[in-house]
Amino acid sequence: MDSLYESGAPLPFQPGAETGFSVALIGAGPASLACAAELRRRGIRAHLYDARPLPGGLNTYGVAEYKLPLVESLREIEMLSQLGVDFHFETMIDAIGLAELEQRHDAVFLGIGLGTIHQLGIAGEQLTGVTNALDLIAGYKSGALATVPARVVVVGAGNTAIDAAIAAVRLGATDVHIVYRRGPEQMSAFTFEYEHAKNEGVKFLWHVQPVGIRGDEIVEGIELTKLLSMEDGSIVPEPGSEFSLATDLVVLSIGQGTHTGFLSEPGGKSAKVQLERGRIVIDRVTGQTANPKFFAGGDCTNGGREVVDAVADGKRAGIGIAAWLEGQHVKA
């Protein structure tokens, strides 16, 4: 892809002959971008709506700058614009807005990703100096965050937690800890990410759990307790093992919630699509939901997997939407 960008060559395919159909795509992450490309190749208008000022979803705002610079998002806009994709940035879609888009377009694709980072549910989370990994990384990448305090604690041990810890180091932190309630063999981060973090000077505390954040208006430290692994696989606090770790910034990275509340009908009635544990249920082959006019793909359907999975979902859905619209047209 770098070679293609640098060559200045046009895309190796062109938009298809216009069909008169149009699709609204909610969220401009990898799934929606892939879906939009497939739709345009088939002559279907694609209108992308996103609350942020740039496309890419977590690629843009949740993956550290040293892995994926913001310039990638600008390239995505340029390439998809060549295909005639229409972008509507800084546009929040609520239940009423979704109903309007449903009326205006022939189909709707939901590529809404996941919601906000989970909270710990402990005392002190309201203090200044408590943030989450996605906000930290977004600030780092956009330049809105130029520095962080010297002492940082990241709670969680996934790839996003690793990115946040390394971003903190590169923003000037000199004492960065990752704390995790299980051991390194259970962490969800890739091994090479773990090794990278250690090489950057990040320190790891295993089998510990936060029980409180202390400070007078601003964070001064985090209270931790050691955990014991039981024979049945559960983990329990070790009596008398509590200790305190001084810190100026606590970064939460313990998974994301779902973002499907706006899918309810205006007035709070039943959801427009079938949900299971907060995830949108789809036909994995076509991306179609129980509501035939709605399709979906990416993290909002699988709970959070790799970028390549989201792209594959979007591509399949684009093909599925085109086939469904053609079938509807023939029936009409």
Phi, psi and chi 1 to 4 in degrees:
 res  aa     phi    psi   chi1   chi2   chi3   chi4
   1 MET       -  -38.3  -69.4  -54.2  -61.4      -
   2 ASP   -60.2  -40.9  -74.3  -19.5      -      -
   3 SER   -63.6  -40.0  -62.8      -      -      -
   4 LEU   -65.0  -45.0  175.9   62.1      -      -
   5 TYR   -59.0  -47.9  -66.5  140.5      -      -
   6 GLU   -68.9  -27.1  -69.1  168.4    4.6      -
   7 SER   -72.8  -23.8   71.8      -      -      -
   8 GLY    75.8    7.2      -      -      -      -
   9 ALA   -69.6  149.4      -      -      -      -
  10 PRO   -70.8  168.5   26.8  -34.7      -      -
  11 LEU   -61.5  148.2  -68.8  171.6      -      -
  12 PRO   -77.1    9.0   27.5  -34.7      -      -
  13 PHE  -147.0  162.2   45.7   79.4      -      -
  14 GLN  -119.3  160.7  -62.7  -65.8  -38.3      -
  15 PRO   -61.4  146.5  -20.0   31.1      -      -
  16 GLY   -76.5  170.5      -      -      -      -
  17 ALA   -60.5  135.4      -      -      -      -
  18 GLU   -61.6  132.1  -65.6  -66.2  -22.0      -
  19 THR   -99.0  -17.5   62.4      -      -      -
  20 GLY    91.9   -9.4      -      -      -      -
  21 PHE   -83.6  153.5  -66.0  124.6      -      -
  22 SER  -140.3  148.6   70.7      -      -      -
  23 VAL  -129.7  136.5  175.4      -      -      -
  24 ALA   -95.0  129.8      -      -      -      -
  25 LEU  -115.6  118.3  -60.1   96.7      -      -
  26 ILE   -95.0  119.5  -44.5  -58.3      -      -
  27 GLY    93.8  137.0      -      -      -      -
  28 ALA  -116.7   39.9      -      -      -      -
  29 GLY   -83.9 -172.1      -      -      -      -
  30 PRO   -55.7  -38.4  -27.1   35.9      -      -
  31 ALA   -64.2  -47.5      -      -      -      -
  32 SER   -67.1  -38.6  -69.7      -      -      -
  33 LEU   -63.1  -43.3  -64.6  173.7      -      -
  34 ALA   -66.1  -40.6      -      -      -      -
  35 CYS   -63.3  -43.6 -176.6      -      -      -
  36 ALA   -60.6  -40.9      -      -      -      -
  37 ALA   -62.3  -43.6      -      -      -      -
  38 GLU   -64.7  -39.2  -70.8  -61.0  -35.4      -
  39 LEU   -63.6  -44.7  -67.1  172.5      -      -
  40 ARG   -66.6  -33.2  -70.7  -56.4  -60.6  136.4
  41 ARG   -64.2  -19.3  -67.9 -179.7   68.8  177.1
  42 ARG  -107.9   13.8  -70.5  160.7  174.5   75.2
  43 GLY    76.2   21.3      -      -      -      -
  44 ILE  -104.2  129.8  -60.2  169.1      -      -
  45 ARG   -65.5  138.6  -60.0  -60.9  -52.7  179.1
  46 ALA  -125.0  119.2      -      -      -      -
  47 HIS  -114.0  111.6  -65.8  -94.7      -      -
  48 LEU   -96.4  128.5  -88.4  162.6      -      -
  49 TYR  -118.4  129.3  -61.8   84.6      -      -
  50 ASP  -146.9  143.5 -162.1  -81.0      -      -
  51 ALA   -72.5  -20.3      -      -      -      -
  52 ARG   -90.9  166.8  -59.0 -101.3 -162.8  179.3
  53 PRO   -83.2   -7.8   25.4  -32.4      -      -
  54 LEU  -134.6  154.8  -72.0  171.8      -      -
  55 PRO   -82.3  176.5   34.5  -37.6      -      -
  56 GLY   113.3  -17.1      -      -      -      -
  57 GLY    57.5 -132.3      -      -      -      -
  58 LEU   -65.2  -25.3  -74.6 -177.0      -      -
  59 ASN   -57.8  -40.3  -91.5   11.3      -      -
  60 THR   -83.9  -45.9  -61.0      -      -      -
  61 TYR  -106.1  -11.6  -66.4  100.3      -      -
  62 GLY  -122.4   -0.5      -      -      -      -
  63 VAL  -112.3  128.5  176.6      -      -      -
  64 ALA   -56.4  150.2      -      -      -      -
  65 GLU   -57.2  -35.1  175.5   71.6   16.0      -
  66 TYR   -68.9  -15.1   64.9   88.5      -      -
  67 LYS   -97.0  -43.3  -68.5 -179.0  178.6  176.4
  68 LEU  -145.2   98.1 -165.3   63.4      -      -
  69 PRO   -65.0  159.0  -19.4   32.2      -      -
  70 LEU   -63.4  -21.8  -82.8  175.1      -      -
  71 VAL   -58.4  -27.0   67.5      -      -      -
  72 GLU   -60.2  -36.9  -60.8  -65.6  -21.8      -
  73 SER   -66.2  -38.6  -61.4      -      -      -
  74 LEU   -66.7  -35.5  -58.8  178.2      -      -
  75 ARG   -66.0  -38.0  -72.0  170.3  170.1  172.8
  76 GLU   -61.6  -44.5  -71.2  168.9  -12.6      -
  77 ILE   -59.4  -46.6  -65.2  174.6      -      -
  78 GLU   -61.2  -46.8  179.2 -176.9   -6.7      -
  79 MET   -69.1  -42.0  -64.5 -175.5   73.9      -
  80 LEU   -73.0  -28.4  -74.1  174.0      -      -
  81 SER   -64.9  -32.0  -67.0      -      -      -
  82 GLN   -60.5  -28.4  -68.8  179.0   35.1      -
  83 LEU   -88.2   -4.4  -71.5  174.9      -      -
  84 GLY    89.8   19.5      -      -      -      -
  85 VAL   -72.9  135.5  173.2      -      -      -
  86 ASP   -98.7  125.2  -66.0  -53.4      -      -
  87 PHE  -102.8  137.5  -67.9   96.6      -      -
  88 HIS  -128.1   88.2  -53.7  -92.4      -      -
  89 PHE   -86.6  166.0  -65.1  122.4      -      -
  90 GLU    50.4   42.5  -61.1 -178.2  -87.3      -
  91 THR  -125.0  108.3  -56.6      -      -      -
  92 MET   -86.1  128.8 -179.1   67.1   73.0      -
  93 ILE  -104.2  117.6  -57.1  -61.4      -      -
  94 ASP  -105.7 -170.1   56.3   13.3      -      -
  95 ALA   -61.2  -40.4      -      -      -      -
  96 ILE   -68.5  -43.3  -65.3  174.7      -      -
  97 GLY   -62.5  -38.6      -      -      -      -
  98 LEU   -64.3  -40.7 -177.8   60.7      -      -
  99 ALA   -61.8  -38.4      -      -      -      -
 100 GLU   -66.5  -42.2  -67.2  173.7   -7.6      -
 101 LEU   -65.3  -35.9  -68.6  177.9      -      -
 102 GLU   -61.9  -37.9 -177.8 -177.4    3.1      -
 103 GLN   -73.5  -33.3  -68.3  -63.9  -42.9      -
 104 ARG   -82.7  -27.1 -166.4 -174.9  -46.1  158.2
 105 HIS  -116.4  163.0  -63.9  -81.2      -      -
 106 ASP   -80.6  -22.1  -60.9  -68.4      -      -
 107 ALA  -156.3  162.9      -      -      -      -
 108 VAL  -130.8  132.1  176.0      -      -      -
 109 PHE  -110.4  130.1  176.8   79.0      -      -
 110 LEU  -104.1  107.9  -58.7  169.2      -      -
 111 GLY  -122.4   55.9      -      -      -      -
 112 ILE   -89.7   -1.1   56.8  177.5      -      -
 113 GLY    62.9 -149.6      -      -      -      -
 114 LEU  -111.5  174.9  -65.0  174.7      -      -
 115 GLY   -93.6 -148.8      -      -      -      -
 116 THR   -76.9  162.2   56.8      -      -      -
 117 ILE   -64.6  139.9  -64.1  -77.4      -      -
 118 HIS   -62.7  152.7  -69.3  -56.2      -      -
 119 GLN   -93.2  159.1  -65.0  -72.6  -63.6      -
 120 LEU   -80.5  -28.7  -70.6  167.2      -      -
 121 GLY    75.4   35.6      -      -      -      -
 122 ILE  -122.5  164.8   59.3  176.6      -      -
 123 ALA   -64.5  140.7      -      -      -      -
 124 GLY    97.0   -2.7      -      -      -      -
 125 GLU   -67.5  -16.6  -79.6 -171.1  -78.5      -
 126 GLN   -83.9   -7.0   79.6  -73.0   -8.3      -
 127 LEU   -67.6  148.5  -67.4  172.7      -      -
 128 THR   -63.6  130.5  -60.3      -      -      -
 129 GLY   109.7    4.3      -      -      -      -
 130 VAL  -109.6  123.0  178.4      -      -      -
 131 THR  -137.8 -170.7 -173.3      -      -      -
 132 ASN  -126.8  162.4   67.6   71.6      -      -
 133 ALA   -62.7  -38.2      -      -      -      -
 134 LEU   -66.0  -41.6  -65.2 -180.0      -      -
 135 ASP   -66.3  -39.7  -74.4  -12.3      -      -
 136 LEU   -62.6  -46.9  175.2   67.4      -      -
 137 ILE   -66.6  -41.3  -65.6  167.7      -      -
 138 ALA   -61.5  -42.3      -      -      -      -
 139 GLY   -64.8  -39.1      -      -      -      -
 140 TYR   -63.3  -46.7  168.4   49.6      -      -
 141 LYS   -69.8  -37.2  -68.7 -168.3   72.8  171.0
 142 SER   -82.1  -14.0   66.5      -      -      -
 143 GLY    88.5   -2.2      -      -      -      -
 144 ALA   -68.8  -24.7      -      -      -      -
 145 LEU  -114.5  110.7 -171.5   62.4      -      -
 146 ALA   -98.6  -18.0      -      -      -      -
 147 THR  -157.0  159.7 -175.0      -      -      -
 148 VAL  -132.6  163.5  -64.5      -      -      -
 149 PRO   -62.2  169.1  -20.8   32.9      -      -
 150 ALA   -67.7  -37.1      -      -      -      -
 151 ARG  -110.0  122.3  -59.3  173.2  -60.0 -177.7
 152 VAL  -131.7  136.8  176.6      -      -      -
 153 VAL  -121.1  124.5  170.6      -      -      -
 154 VAL  -105.2  127.7  179.5      -      -      -
 155 VAL  -100.7  117.0 -178.1      -      -      -
 156 GLY   124.5  161.2      -      -      -      -
 157 ALA  -141.5   39.4      -      -      -      -
 158 GLY   -94.5 -178.5      -      -      -      -
 159 ASN   -62.0  -35.8  -68.5  -42.5      -      -
 160 THR   -67.9  -38.3  -59.3      -      -      -
 161 ALA   -61.9  -42.0      -      -      -      -
 162 ILE   -60.9  -46.0  -63.0  -77.2      -      -
 163 ASP   -59.3  -42.5  -79.5   -4.2      -      -
 164 ALA   -64.2  -40.9      -      -      -      -
 165 ALA   -64.6  -44.3      -      -      -      -
 166 ILE   -68.1  -38.0  -66.1  174.8      -      -
 167 ALA   -60.4  -40.3      -      -      -      -
 168 ALA   -61.7  -42.3      -      -      -      -
 169 VAL   -59.7  -45.1  170.3      -      -      -
 170 ARG   -73.9  -15.6  -61.7 -168.3  176.5 -167.6
 171 LEU   -93.6    7.4  -73.5  167.5      -      -
 172 GLY   111.7   -3.9      -      -      -      -
 173 ALA   -67.7  139.7      -      -      -      -
 174 THR  -110.4  -10.0   55.4      -      -      -
 175 ASP  -139.1   93.2 -175.2   26.7      -      -
 176 VAL  -116.4  124.0  179.8      -      -      -
 177 HIS  -117.5  142.5  -74.8   83.6      -      -
 178 ILE  -108.5  127.7  -79.4 -177.6      -      -
 179 VAL  -114.0  137.8  -58.2      -      -      -
 180 TYR  -144.3  142.3 -177.0   50.7      -      -
 181 ARG   -79.1  -10.2   61.9 -164.7 -176.0   97.0
 182 ARG  -121.1 -166.0  -64.9 -171.9 -178.3  -85.5
 183 GLY   -98.0  174.6      -      -      -      -
 184 PRO   -60.5  -27.7   19.4  -30.9      -      -
 185 GLU   -71.2  -18.5   61.4  -80.9   -0.9      -
 186 GLN  -100.4   -9.0  -77.1   90.4   32.9      -
 187 MET   -66.5  149.6   69.8  176.7  179.4      -
 188 SER   -85.9  -13.2   59.1      -      -      -
 189 ALA   -66.6  148.8      -      -      -      -
 190 PHE   -67.3  151.0  -60.8  135.9      -      -
 191 THR   -59.8  -40.0  -59.1      -      -      -
 192 PHE   -67.9  -29.0   72.7   86.7      -      -
 193 GLU   -67.7  -41.9  -62.7  -84.9   19.1      -
 194 TYR   -59.4  -47.0  173.2   43.7      -      -
 195 GLU   -64.4  -38.8  -64.5  -60.7  -31.8      -
 196 HIS   -61.0  -45.1 -175.2 -175.0      -      -
 197 ALA   -61.8  -43.0      -      -      -      -
 198 LYS   -62.4  -39.3  -71.0 -165.9  -65.8 -177.2
 199 ASN   -65.3  -27.5  -69.8  -23.8      -      -
 200 GLU   -81.6   -5.1  -68.0  -83.9  -14.3      -
 201 GLY    98.3    7.0      -      -      -      -
 202 VAL   -73.2  135.4  176.2      -      -      -
 203 LYS  -104.6  147.5  -69.8  166.8  -84.5 -168.8
 204 PHE  -118.1  135.2  -71.0   78.1      -      -
 205 LEU  -116.8  113.3  -69.0  176.0      -      -
 206 TRP   -97.3  155.9  -53.1  109.9      -      -
 207 HIS    57.5   42.1  -55.3  -70.1      -      -
 208 VAL  -132.2  153.7  -64.1      -      -      -
 209 GLN  -136.4  132.4  177.0  174.4  -66.5      -
 210 PRO   -66.9  137.2  -19.7   33.3      -      -
 211 VAL  -122.3   -4.8  -66.9      -      -      -
 212 GLY   179.1  155.5      -      -      -      -
 213 ILE  -120.9  126.1  -59.3  171.3      -      -
 214 ARG  -108.1  155.4   60.2  178.8  173.4   81.3
 215 GLY   156.0  160.4      -      -      -      -
 216 ASP  -105.8   90.6 -176.8   10.3      -      -
 217 GLU    77.9  -39.1  -64.9 -172.9   -2.4      -
 218 ILE  -120.7  155.8   62.4  173.4      -      -
 219 VAL   -65.8  134.0  170.0      -      -      -
 220 GLU  -122.2  -20.2  -62.8  175.3    5.7      -
 221 GLY  -176.4  170.2      -      -      -      -
 222 ILE  -126.7  134.3 -175.3  167.4      -      -
 223 GLU   -92.3  130.2  -55.7  -64.0  -30.4      -
 224 LEU  -127.3  156.6  -57.1  163.4      -      -
 225 THR  -133.5  144.2 -174.1      -      -      -
 226 LYS   -76.7  153.5  -65.1 -179.7 -179.3  179.0
 227 LEU  -120.1  148.2  -61.3  171.5      -      -
 228 LEU  -111.9  138.4  -63.9  173.2      -      -
 229 SER   -90.7  127.6  -63.1      -      -      -
 230 MET   -93.9  166.1  -50.5  -55.3  -72.7      -
 231 GLU   -62.3  -29.8  -68.9 -175.4    0.7      -
 232 ASP   -83.2    4.6   62.5    0.2      -      -
 233 GLY    93.3   -9.2      -      -      -      -
 234 SER   -77.6  164.5   62.7      -      -      -
 235 ILE  -125.2  139.5   51.4  177.1      -      -
 236 VAL  -134.8  152.5  -63.1      -      -      -
 237 PRO   -62.9  140.9  -20.9   32.8      -      -
 238 GLU   -84.9  119.0  179.3 -178.2  -18.4      -
 239 PRO   -56.1  134.5  -24.5   35.0      -      -
 240 GLY    73.0   14.6      -      -      -      -
 241 SER   -99.6    6.5   66.4      -      -      -
 242 GLU   -62.7  141.7  -63.8   81.4    6.1      -
 243 PHE  -150.7  166.8   66.2  100.5      -      -
 244 SER  -118.1  142.1 -178.9      -      -      -
 245 LEU  -122.7  118.9 -176.7   62.9      -      -
 246 ALA   -67.8  134.8      -      -      -      -
 247 THR  -158.2  158.7 -172.8      -      -      -
 248 ASP  -109.8  -16.2  -51.4  -61.9      -      -
 249 LEU  -145.7  128.6  179.9   66.4      -      -
 250 VAL  -112.2  125.3  175.0      -      -      -
 251 VAL  -115.4  118.3 -176.9      -      -      -
 252 LEU   -88.8  132.8  -54.7 -178.2      -      -
 253 SER  -148.5   66.1 -173.9      -      -      -
 254 ILE  -119.0   36.1   52.4  173.8      -      -
 255 GLY    95.6  160.3      -      -      -      -
 256 GLN  -112.4  149.1  -66.7  173.6 -103.1      -
 257 GLY   -82.9 -176.3      -      -      -      -
 258 THR   -93.5  163.2   55.7      -      -      -
 259 HIS  -134.0   65.1  174.7   57.7      -      -
 260 THR  -123.3    6.3   53.4      -      -      -
 261 GLY   -58.9  -35.7      -      -      -      -
 262 PHE   -72.5   -6.4   78.1  107.3      -      -
 263 LEU   -79.7   -6.8  -64.3  177.5      -      -
 264 SER   -73.0  150.0  -64.2      -      -      -
 265 GLU   -61.2  147.4  -61.4  -79.2   -1.8      -
 266 PRO   -50.6  131.0  -27.7   36.4      -      -
 267 GLY    99.7    0.0      -      -      -      -
 268 GLY    82.2   18.8      -      -      -      -
 269 LYS   -75.8 -167.1  -61.4  178.3 -178.1  178.1
 270 SER   -60.8  154.2   59.7      -      -      -
 271 ALA   -68.2  150.8      -      -      -      -
 272 LYS   -70.3  -24.2  -71.9 -176.9  176.5  -69.8
 273 VAL  -131.5  163.9  -62.2      -      -      -
 274 GLN   -78.0  134.0 -178.9 -176.1   -9.4      -
 275 LEU  -118.0  146.1  -58.4  174.9      -      -
 276 GLU  -136.9  112.8 -174.3  174.9  -69.2      -
 277 ARG    54.7   37.7  -67.9  179.4  -62.9  166.3
 278 GLY    83.8   -6.8      -      -      -      -
 279 ARG   -95.3  147.3  -57.1  174.4 -172.7  177.2
 280 ILE   -79.3  126.4  -59.4  172.0      -      -
 281 VAL   -85.4  127.2  177.9      -      -      -
 282 ILE  -133.1  162.2   61.0  170.5      -      -
 283 ASP   -76.0  116.3  179.0  -33.8      -      -
 284 ARG   -63.1  -20.9  -60.4  -52.9  -50.4 -178.8
 285 VAL   -80.7  -40.9  175.6      -      -      -
 286 THR  -110.1  -16.5   64.6      -      -      -
 287 GLY    79.5    4.4      -      -      -      -
 288 GLN   -79.5  141.9 -166.1  166.4   35.6      -
 289 THR   -93.1 -176.6   71.0      -      -      -
 290 ALA   -65.7  -24.0      -      -      -      -
 291 ASN   -92.1  108.2 -179.6  -20.3      -      -
 292 PRO   -58.4  -23.6   19.1  -31.7      -      -
 293 LYS   -80.1  -13.0 -168.1  171.2 -177.7  177.1
 294 PHE  -109.0  133.9  -78.5   74.9      -      -
 295 PHE  -124.2  162.4  -67.4   71.7      -      -
 296 ALA  -156.5  164.4      -      -      -      -
 297 GLY  -171.7  164.5      -      -      -      -
 298 GLY    90.4 -157.5      -      -      -      -
 299 ASP   -59.9  -29.6  -72.2   -4.6      -      -
 300 CYS   -68.6  -12.7   64.0      -      -      -
 301 THR  -108.8  -23.5   66.3      -      -      -
 302 ASN  -117.2   -1.3   59.5   38.3      -      -
 303 GLY    84.6   -0.5      -      -      -      -
 304 GLY   116.3   96.5      -      -      -      -
 305 ARG  -128.1 -151.3  -63.4 -177.4   65.9  179.6
 306 GLU   -86.3  161.6  -54.9  -57.2  -39.7      -
 307 VAL   -57.5  -40.7  172.2      -      -      -
 308 VAL   -62.1  -32.5   67.1      -      -      -
 309 ASP   -66.3  -41.8  -64.8  -62.1      -      -
 310 ALA   -64.6  -42.1      -      -      -      -
 311 VAL   -62.4  -43.2  171.3      -      -      -
 312 ALA   -62.8  -42.2      -      -      -      -
 313 ASP   -58.3  -46.0  -82.8   -2.8      -      -
 314 GLY   -63.9  -40.6      -      -      -      -
 315 LYS   -63.9  -45.7 -175.5  177.8  179.9   69.7
 316 ARG   -62.6  -40.6  -76.8 -169.8  -67.7  -96.3
 317 ALA   -66.5  -39.4      -      -      -      -
 318 GLY   -59.0  -43.3      -      -      -      -
 319 ILE   -66.7  -41.5  -63.1  169.9      -      -
 320 GLY   -64.7  -40.4      -      -      -      -
 321 ILE   -63.1  -46.0  -68.7  170.0      -      -
 322 ALA   -59.8  -43.4      -      -      -      -
 323 ALA   -65.1  -41.1      -      -      -      -
 324 TRP   -66.2  -42.8  179.5   73.3      -      -
 325 LEU   -65.1  -39.7  -71.0  175.6      -      -
 326 GLU   -64.0  -41.0 -178.1  178.8   -8.7      -
 327 GLY   -64.5  -41.2      -      -      -      -
 328 GLN   -63.1  -38.8  -67.4  -63.6  105.8      -
 329 HIS   -66.6  -41.1 -177.2   65.5      -      -
 330 VAL   -64.9  -42.5  169.9      -      -      -
 331 LYS   -63.1  -38.1  -68.8  176.6 -175.8  176.9
 332 ALA   -65.5      -      -      -      -      -
